[in-house]
Amino acid sequence: MTKTMTEMEKQLLSALESLQTSYEQQQQAWQDSYSSLQHMFEATSQALTHSDQVCQHLSSQVDSLRGQVESLSRNVSRLMR
């Protein structure tokens, strides 16, 4: 005996297939978003590391210049006496 699907069963099957497709698309969108966020995080981390190195270098230069200015100031002060 061959059993055929009723119209309601066909509609339910179609709805389930549609839900499955929608879920798969949403899952892919989440995976794409996660991948994008991960890439942005890595790029930001690298940029922050670089900025930190630049700031450390600039800080060293400022310290060096401060020392030079203090030394010049002492020398000028001695010459003015």
C-alpha positions in Angstrom: 0.0 0.0 0.0 1.5 3.3 -1.1 0.9 6.2 1.1 1.0 9.7 -0.3 1.6 12.9 1.6 -1.4 15.1 2.4 -1.4 18.7 1.6 -0.8 19.6 5.2 2.2 17.2 5.4 3.6 18.8 2.3 3.2 22.3 3.8 4.9 21.1 7.0 7.8 19.6 5.1 8.2 22.8 3.1 8.1 24.9 6.3 10.7 22.7 7.9 13.0 22.8 4.9 12.6 26.6 4.8 13.5 26.8 8.5 16.5 24.6 8.0 17.7 26.8 5.1 17.1 30.0 7.2 19.0 28.4 10.1 22.0 27.5 7.8 22.1 31.0 6.4 22.0 32.5 9.8 24.7 30.2 11.1 26.9 31.2 8.1 26.3 34.9 8.8 27.3 34.3 12.5 30.5 32.5 11.4 31.3 35.2 8.9 30.7 37.9 11.6 32.9 36.0 14.0 35.7 35.7 11.5 35.5 39.4 10.7 35.6 40.3 14.4 38.5 38.0 14.9 40.4 39.7 12.0 39.6 43.1 13.4 40.8 42.1 16.9 44.1 40.8 15.4 44.6 44.0 13.4 43.8 46.2 16.4 46.2 44.2 18.6 49.0 44.6 16.1 48.3 48.3 15.8 48.3 48.8 19.6 51.5 46.9 19.9 53.1 49.1 17.3 51.7 52.3 18.9 53.0 51.1 22.3 56.5 50.7 20.8 56.3 54.1 19.1 55.2 55.7 22.4 58.1 54.0 24.3 60.5 55.3 21.7 59.1 58.8 21.9 59.2 58.7 25.7 62.9 57.8 25.5 63.5 60.7 23.2 61.7 63.1 25.5 63.8 61.9 28.5 67.0 62.4 26.5 65.9 65.9 25.4 65.0 66.7 29.0 68.5 65.7 30.1 70.0 67.8 27.3 67.9 70.8 28.2 68.8 70.5 31.9 72.5 70.2 31.0 72.3 73.3 28.8 70.4 75.2 31.4 73.2 74.4 34.0 75.9 75.4 31.5 74.1 78.7 30.7 73.6 79.4 34.4 77.3 78.9 35.0 78.3 81.1 32.1 76.0 83.9 33.4 77.7 84.1 36.8 
